[in-house]
Amino acid sequence: MYLAEQVIQLAYDPGIKPNEGGLPGLNVLKQVMGSINLFGLIAVVGALAVSAGVWAWGHHSGGHQAEANGKKGVLVSAGAALLLGAANGVVAFFSTLGTQVR
């Protein structure tokens, strides 16, 4: 019976917490992730500019399909920019939410 209680306790709280200084290279990894985020934001600016151009071209040339695709591209680009900009906050929110699960 004692072993079963230990297994239940282990499943409930294994005692593992995030450790900032646990592995070498954490600062390098943070810099790499920040650079990837910046690269994504720059790519979104380009996608937004191209999509806006397609939208305008489709509108002025009567190409309804091009206009619709340009609108879609603008919305997707705006959503991607929102997610890239909010990435730290979203991860922090759900990480904090996850620590409250009992």
Backbone as numpy.savetxt, mean C-alpha at the origin, in Angstrom:
# Nx Ny Nz CAx CAy CAz Cx Cy Cz
-3.19 -33.33 30.93 -4.01 -32.14 30.93 -3.14 -30.88 30.93
-1.99 -30.95 31.57 -1.10 -29.80 31.64 -0.58 -29.40 30.26
-0.27 -30.37 29.39 0.21 -30.09 28.04 -0.87 -29.38 27.22
-2.12 -29.79 27.37 -3.22 -29.15 26.64 -3.37 -27.69 27.05
-3.18 -27.41 28.32 -3.26 -26.02 28.79 -2.13 -25.18 28.21
-0.93 -25.78 28.09 0.20 -25.06 27.51 -0.05 -24.75 26.03
-0.62 -25.71 25.31 -0.91 -25.50 23.89 -1.95 -24.40 23.73
-2.97 -24.40 24.56 -4.00 -23.35 24.49 -3.37 -21.99 24.79
-2.51 -21.92 25.80 -1.85 -20.66 26.13 -0.94 -20.21 24.99
-0.22 -21.13 24.36 0.64 -20.78 23.24 -0.17 -20.24 22.08
-1.32 -20.83 21.79 -2.17 -20.35 20.71 -2.75 -18.98 21.05
-2.95 -18.71 22.30 -3.55 -17.44 22.72 -2.53 -16.30 22.66
-1.35 -16.50 23.22 -0.34 -15.44 23.25 1.05 -16.05 23.17
1.63 -16.11 21.98 2.96 -16.70 21.87 4.07 -15.80 22.42
3.74 -14.55 22.73 4.73 -13.65 23.32 5.68 -13.01 22.32
5.35 -13.01 21.05 6.21 -12.42 20.03 5.76 -10.99 19.76
6.69 -10.08 19.85 6.41 -8.66 19.61 7.42 -8.15 18.58
7.06 -7.14 17.77 8.02 -6.56 16.83 9.23 -5.99 17.57
10.43 -6.28 17.05 11.66 -5.84 17.67 12.44 -5.02 16.66
12.56 -3.74 16.91 13.20 -2.83 15.95 14.66 -3.16 15.70
15.39 -3.61 16.69 16.81 -3.86 16.52 17.15 -5.32 16.36
16.22 -6.15 15.94 16.43 -7.59 15.90 17.35 -8.08 14.81
17.33 -7.47 13.64 18.14 -7.95 12.52 19.00 -6.81 11.97
20.17 -7.15 11.47 20.99 -6.10 10.84 20.40 -5.72 9.48
20.65 -4.51 9.07 20.19 -4.07 7.76 18.79 -3.48 7.75
18.20 -3.24 8.92 16.84 -2.71 8.96 16.78 -1.30 8.38
17.80 -0.49 8.65 17.82 0.88 8.09 17.92 0.85 6.57
18.69 -0.08 6.04 18.82 -0.20 4.58 17.47 -0.62 3.99
16.81 -1.57 4.63 15.50 -2.02 4.14 14.48 -0.89 4.15
14.51 -0.07 5.20 13.60 1.09 5.26 13.89 2.06 4.12
15.17 2.29 3.83 15.52 3.18 2.73 15.08 2.61 1.39
15.22 1.31 1.20 14.80 0.67 -0.05 13.29 0.79 -0.22
12.54 0.52 0.84 11.08 0.62 0.76 10.63 2.06 0.49
11.32 3.02 1.09 11.01 4.42 0.83 11.29 4.80 -0.62
12.37 4.26 -1.17 12.71 4.53 -2.57 11.70 3.89 -3.51
11.26 2.69 -3.19 10.23 2.03 -4.01 8.93 2.83 -3.97
8.59 3.35 -2.79 7.38 4.17 -2.66 7.51 5.43 -3.50
8.66 6.08 -3.46 8.89 7.29 -4.27 8.82 6.97 -5.75
9.42 5.86 -6.17 9.37 5.45 -7.58 7.92 5.23 -8.00
7.13 4.59 -7.14 5.71 4.38 -7.43 4.97 5.69 -7.59
5.25 6.66 -6.73 4.59 7.96 -6.82 4.96 8.68 -8.12
6.22 8.60 -8.51 6.65 9.22 -9.76 5.96 8.55 -10.95
5.84 7.22 -10.91 5.15 6.50 -11.98 3.68 6.88 -12.04
3.07 7.11 -10.89 1.66 7.51 -10.86 1.49 8.90 -11.47
2.43 9.79 -11.24 2.35 11.13 -11.87 2.37 10.99 -13.39
3.24 10.13 -13.90 3.29 9.90 -15.34 2.00 9.27 -15.87
1.48 8.29 -15.14 0.24 7.64 -15.56 -0.93 8.62 -15.54
-0.94 9.49 -14.54 -2.01 10.49 -14.45 -1.93 11.47 -15.63
-0.73 11.90 -15.98 -0.57 12.83 -17.10 -0.99 12.18 -18.42
-0.59 10.93 -18.63 -0.97 10.23 -19.86 -2.48 10.01 -19.90
-3.06 9.60 -18.79 -4.50 9.36 -18.75 -5.29 10.63 -18.98
-4.84 11.73 -18.40 -5.52 13.01 -18.63 -5.42 13.42 -20.09
-4.26 13.18 -20.71 -4.11 13.47 -22.14 -5.03 12.62 -22.99
-5.15 11.32 -22.68 -6.06 10.44 -23.42 -7.50 10.88 -23.24
-7.85 11.27 -22.02 -9.20 11.74 -21.74 -9.51 12.98 -22.58
-8.59 13.94 -22.59 -8.80 15.17 -23.35 -8.85 14.88 -24.86
-7.94 14.05 -25.34 -7.92 13.70 -26.76 -9.21 13.00 -27.16
-9.66 12.06 -26.35 -10.90 11.34 -26.64 -12.10 12.27 -26.63
-12.11 13.21 -25.73 -13.24 14.16 -25.65 -13.29 15.06 -26.88
-12.15 15.58 -27.28 -12.13 16.53 -28.39 -12.21 15.87 -29.76
-11.85 14.59 -29.84 -11.92 13.91 -31.14 -13.19 13.08 -31.30
-14.00 13.04 -30.27 -15.23 12.26 -30.35 -15.02 10.77 -30.11
-13.87 10.40 -29.62 -13.58 8.98 -29.33 -14.07 8.65 -27.93
-15.28 8.12 -27.87 -15.90 7.86 -26.57 -15.15 6.78 -25.79
-14.62 5.79 -26.50 -13.87 4.73 -25.81 -12.57 5.28 -25.22
-11.87 6.12 -25.96 -10.64 6.73 -25.46 -10.94 7.64 -24.27
-12.04 8.38 -24.36 -12.43 9.26 -23.26 -12.72 8.45 -22.00
-13.45 7.35 -22.15 -13.77 6.51 -21.00 -12.51 5.88 -20.41
-11.60 5.43 -21.28 -10.35 4.86 -20.78 -9.49 5.90 -20.08
-9.49 7.13 -20.58 -8.76 8.21 -19.92 -9.32 8.50 -18.55
-10.64 8.53 -18.44 -11.28 8.76 -17.13 -10.91 7.64 -16.16
-10.97 6.41 -16.66 -10.60 5.27 -15.81 -9.15 5.38 -15.35
-8.28 5.76 -16.26 -6.86 5.90 -15.91 -6.62 6.97 -14.87
-7.35 8.08 -14.98 -7.22 9.16 -13.99 -7.67 8.67 -12.63
-8.80 7.95 -12.59 -9.30 7.45 -11.31 -8.36 6.41 -10.70
-7.84 5.51 -11.52 -6.91 4.49 -11.02 -5.63 5.15 -10.54
-5.14 6.14 -11.27 -3.93 6.85 -10.85 -4.14 7.58 -9.52
-5.29 8.22 -9.40 -5.58 8.92 -8.15 -5.69 7.93 -6.98
-6.31 6.79 -7.22 -6.41 5.77 -6.17 -5.05 5.21 -5.79
-4.20 4.99 -6.79 -2.85 4.49 -6.51 -2.04 5.52 -5.72
-2.18 6.79 -6.07 -1.48 7.84 -5.32 -1.97 7.89 -3.87
-3.28 7.73 -3.69 -3.85 7.72 -2.35 -3.27 6.56 -1.53
-3.24 5.37 -2.12 -2.72 4.20 -1.40 -1.23 4.30 -1.13
-0.46 4.80 -2.09 0.98 4.95 -1.87 1.28 5.99 -0.78
0.52 7.07 -0.80 0.73 8.11 0.21 0.28 7.67 1.59
-0.73 6.83 1.64 -1.28 6.39 2.93 -0.73 5.05 3.38
0.26 4.52 2.69 0.76 3.17 2.99 1.20 3.03 4.44
1.99 3.97 4.95 2.45 3.89 6.34 1.28 3.93 7.31
0.35 4.82 7.07 -0.81 4.94 7.96 -1.70 3.71 7.93
-1.90 3.14 6.74 -2.74 1.95 6.62 -2.10 0.77 7.34
-0.80 0.57 7.15 -0.11 -0.53 7.81 -0.10 -0.32 9.32
0.16 0.90 9.77 0.16 1.19 11.20 -1.22 0.96 11.81
-2.27 1.37 11.09 -3.64 1.20 11.59 -3.97 -0.27 11.79
-3.71 -1.08 10.75 -4.06 -2.49 10.85 -3.12 -3.25 11.80
-1.88 -2.81 11.92 -0.98 -3.43 12.88 -1.47 -3.17 14.30
-1.86 -1.93 14.57 -2.41 -1.60 15.90 -3.70 -2.35 16.14
-4.54 -2.43 15.12 -5.79 -3.18 15.24 -5.52 -4.65 15.52
-4.49 -5.19 14.88 -4.14 -6.59 15.09 -3.63 -6.87 16.50
-2.99 -5.91 17.12 -2.50 -6.13 18.49 -3.64 -6.17 19.50
-4.80 -5.68 19.12 -5.95 -5.65 20.03 -6.80 -6.92 19.94
-6.47 -7.81 19.02 -7.23 -9.06 18.89 -6.88 -9.96 20.06
-7.90 -10.45 20.72 -7.69 -11.35 21.88 -8.45 -12.63 21.66
